[in-house]
Amino acid sequence: MNFMHNDDLGKLILRLSVGFLMLFHGYAKLIHGIGFIEGVVTNAGLPAIMAYGVYIGEIVAPIFLIIGFKVRISALIIAFTMFNAILLVHLNDIFTTTKTGAWGIELPMLFLLSSLAIVFLGSGKYIITKK
């Protein structure tokens, strides 16, 4: 096997990157609560209980990505979470740039699109659980 052409290693790096980086966002919500998200959800006319879904999208699904369990479903949940984050929190940032020239929704889109890539690519062979 040529080390530079290892699709499974590439999938592992992508999974670990999305999983660990998203987990930091979930950890912050565990520590500081989800009051902000509850406000955003209720202002959008949705039930406040839906705000608790952020724990699934930013803690449970990322852990599953990291360990390689139900990877496609977990990645889809993260993509759905980021789609909703863009709609509910970052909608006004779509046509903006930051002081450094980055797209206003660069990070949420990176998570969304990377998660979609995992949905289509799958887990690769480096997983803790069997397929």
N, C-alpha and C positions, 0 to 999 in steps of 0.2 A: 504494500500500500504506500502510495506517495503521500507523505505528510502534508504537503501543500495542497492536496486535493482530497480533503477529508470532509465530506458533507456532514457527517455526524458530529464532528468537532465544531463545525460552524453552527449547526443547530443548537448544540449545547451552549456555546458562547452567547448566542442570541437569546436563548431561554434564560440563562443566568443573568444576563444584562437586564432584560425586561423584568424578570422576577425580583431580583434584589433591589433595583432602583425603584420599582413600584412599591415594594415593601416598606421603603423609607416613608413614603407618603401615608401608607396605612398606619405605620407606627406613630407618626405624628398625630393622626386622628385618635389613636388609642390613648395617647398621653394628654392631648389637649381637648378631646371631645369633638363632636360633630355638630355643634350648635350652629356654626356658619352654614353647613350643608343643609341642616333642617330648615333654616331660614330661606335659603335659595329654593329648596324643594316646595315649601309651602307658598312662597311668593309666586311660583309657577303654577299654583293651583293643584298641586299633587299632595297626597297624604304625607304627613311628616314621617311616618314609619318607613317610607321608601328611602329616607336618608341612611338608614342602617344597612342598606345594600352596599354602601361604600366599603363596609368591612369585608364583604365577600369579594368585591372587585379589587381591593387594595391590600388584603391580607391573605385570605384563603386561596384565591386563585393564584397569586404570585408564589405562595409556598408550594402549591401543586406544580407550577411551572418548574420551579427549582428542582424538586425531587423527581419530576417526570411522570406525574400521575394525572391522568385525564387531561393531557396537555392541550389538545385542540379545543376542548370545551373551556378550559381555564383561560386560554388565550382569547377566546371569543368573549368571555365574561369581561376580561380586561379591556378589550376593544369597545365593548358596549358601555363600560364604565367611562372610558375616555370620551366616547361620542357624546354621552350625556353631560360630562363635565364641560365639553366645548359648548354644547347647546345652552346649558344652564348658567355657566360661570364666565366663559370666554367668548361668547358670541360677539361682543363688541370689539374683541381683539383680532378678529379675522383679517381685517384690512389695515392692521397697524404693524409697526415695527418697534423694536426696543431701542434703547439708546445705543446699543452696540450693533444695530442693523439686523438683528434676528427677527424672524416672523413672530408676531404677537402670540400665536398659538403653536409655536414650534415644538415645545416639549409635549403638550397633549397630543399633537399630531404624530410625533415620533413614537410615543407609546401606542397610539391607536394603530398606526401603520405597521409597526414592528410586531404587534400582537396579531394583526391580520396575516402577516407573513408566516408566523408560527402556525396559525390555523391551517394554512395551505401546505406548509412544509412538514408539519408533524414534529414529533419529539426527537427523532434520531434514535440511535441505539444506546446512548448513554443515559439510562434511566434507572431509578431504584426499583421500580416495579416492572413486572412483565406486562407486555401488551395484551 
